[in-house]
Amino acid sequence: MQLSQHFTLEEFTKSQTGERLGIDNMPGTSALDNIMVLCARVLEPVREHFGPVHINSGYRGPELNKAVGGVATSQHCLGQAADIEVSGVANGDLAKWIAENLDYDQVILECYRKGQPNSGWVHVSYKTSGNRKQQLTAAVINGKMVYTPGLNI
């Protein structure tokens, strides 16, 4: 199913963990609507500016979210978030461009290491109303994901 001009439902729901565990990861109507809005408002503009976008993690149903260690309140479960990268674009630059040019709920530069432009990924979320425009950097410290305000590029 085509979600927008350049994004399909298959790439939004694909999960190696889900496939390995036999988890059905198809979104319901509400999550599907949210995914389509995320594509239109965030992912298509990113693609228009930078070129093809790779979705590392898109929609995650509750069972898959639990299997991958996601928090129960994850926006991935609502179809409002995606973890993305763009080949040839530093993840810090991608996060900064989104923050400066698009409406969004959160943009999080996750597991990024300064001096290693391809490290980590960018988590971006979008809600149909009430976007917080929250910018965070997330790093694993002592085995736990720790979030700090701002994009620490």
JOCOR-V624338 format. One record per residue. N is the residue number from 1. RES is the residue in three letters. PHI is phi as a letter, one per 30 degrees, with the letter a starting at -180 (none if undefined). D_FIRST is the distance of its C-alpha to the first C-alpha in Angstrom with 1 decimal. Layout:
N_RES_PHI_D_FIRST ; N_RES_PHI_D_FIRST
This chain:
1_MET_none_0.0 ; 2_GLN_d_3.8 ; 3_LEU_d_6.3 ; 4_SER_a_9.2 ; 5_GLN_e_10.9 ; 6_HIS_c_11.1 ; 7_PHE_b_8.9 ; 8_THR_c_5.6 ; 9_LEU_d_5.4 ; 10_GLU_e_7.2 ; 11_GLU_d_9.9 ; 12_PHE_d_10.4 ; 13_THR_c_11.1 ; 14_LYS_d_12.9 ; 15_SER_a_16.6 ; 16_GLN_d_19.5 ; 17_THR_d_21.5 ; 18_GLY_d_18.9 ; 19_GLU_d_18.7 ; 20_ARG_d_22.5 ; 21_LEU_c_23.2 ; 22_GLY_i_20.7 ; 23_ILE_d_19.2 ; 24_ASP_d_16.1 ; 25_ASN_c_14.2 ; 26_MET_c_11.6 ; 27_PRO_d_12.2 ; 28_GLY_d_13.8 ; 29_THR_e_13.4 ; 30_SER_d_15.8 ; 31_ALA_d_14.3 ; 32_LEU_d_10.8 ; 33_ASP_d_12.8 ; 34_ASN_d_14.8 ; 35_ILE_d_12.1 ; 36_MET_d_11.0 ; 37_VAL_d_14.8 ; 38_LEU_e_15.5 ; 39_CYS_d_13.2 ; 40_ALA_d_14.9 ; 41_ARG_d_18.4 ; 42_VAL_b_18.7 ; 43_LEU_d_16.4 ; 44_GLU_d_16.1 ; 45_PRO_d_19.9 ; 46_VAL_d_20.5 ; 47_ARG_d_18.7 ; 48_GLU_d_20.6 ; 49_HIS_d_23.8 ; 50_PHE_c_23.6 ; 51_GLY_j_21.0 ; 52_PRO_e_18.1 ; 53_VAL_c_17.4 ; 54_HIS_c_17.1 ; 55_ILE_c_15.8 ; 56_ASN_d_18.4 ; 57_SER_a_17.4 ; 58_GLY_c_14.8 ; 59_TYR_d_14.2 ; 60_ARG_b_16.9 ; 61_GLY_d_17.7 ; 62_PRO_e_21.5 ; 63_GLU_d_22.2 ; 64_LEU_d_20.5 ; 65_ASN_e_22.1 ; 66_LYS_d_25.4 ; 67_ALA_d_25.1 ; 68_VAL_c_24.7 ; 69_GLY_i_27.5 ; 70_GLY_d_25.7 ; 71_VAL_d_27.6 ; 72_ALA_d_26.8 ; 73_THR_c_26.4 ; 74_SER_e_23.7 ; 75_GLN_d_21.4 ; 76_HIS_e_18.7 ; 77_CYS_d_18.9 ; 78_LEU_c_18.2 ; 79_GLY_i_15.2 ; 80_GLN_c_17.7 ; 81_ALA_b_18.4 ; 82_ALA_b_17.5 ; 83_ASP_c_19.9 ; 84_ILE_b_19.7 ; 85_GLU_b_21.8 ; 86_VAL_b_22.2 ; 87_SER_e_24.1 ; 88_GLY_i_27.6 ; 89_VAL_c_27.6 ; 90_ALA_d_29.8 ; 91_ASN_d_28.0 ; 92_GLY_d_30.9 ; 93_ASP_d_30.4 ; 94_LEU_d_26.7 ; 95_ALA_d_27.6 ; 96_LYS_d_30.5 ; 97_TRP_d_28.5 ; 98_ILE_e_25.9 ; 99_ALA_d_28.9 ; 100_GLU_d_30.8 ; 101_ASN_b_28.2 ; 102_LEU_b_25.4 ; 103_ASP_d_25.4 ; 104_TYR_a_24.3 ; 105_ASP_d_25.5 ; 106_GLN_b_26.3 ; 107_VAL_b_26.4 ; 108_ILE_b_27.8 ; 109_LEU_d_29.1 ; 110_GLU_c_28.9 ; 111_CYS_h_31.2 ; 112_TYR_d_32.2 ; 113_ARG_c_35.7 ; 114_LYS_e_37.7 ; 115_GLY_i_38.5 ; 116_GLN_b_35.4 ; 117_PRO_e_32.8 ; 118_ASN_c_30.0 ; 119_SER_d_30.7 ; 120_GLY_i_28.5 ; 121_TRP_a_25.3 ; 122_VAL_c_24.4 ; 123_HIS_c_23.1 ; 124_VAL_b_21.9 ; 125_SER_b_21.1 ; 126_TYR_b_20.8 ; 127_LYS_c_21.8 ; 128_THR_d_21.6 ; 129_SER_a_25.4 ; 130_GLY_i_28.2 ; 131_ASN_d_27.0 ; 132_ARG_d_29.9 ; 133_LYS_h_29.6 ; 134_GLN_d_30.8 ; 135_GLN_c_31.4 ; 136_LEU_b_32.1 ; 137_THR_b_32.8 ; 138_ALA_b_32.4 ; 139_ALA_b_34.4 ; 140_VAL_d_35.3 ; 141_ILE_b_39.0 ; 142_ASN_h_40.9 ; 143_GLY_i_37.7 ; 144_LYS_b_36.2 ; 145_MET_d_33.7 ; 146_VAL_c_35.8 ; 147_TYR_c_34.6 ; 148_THR_b_36.8 ; 149_PRO_d_36.5 ; 150_GLY_i_35.6 ; 151_LEU_c_34.0 ; 152_ASN_d_36.6 ; 153_ILE_c_35.9
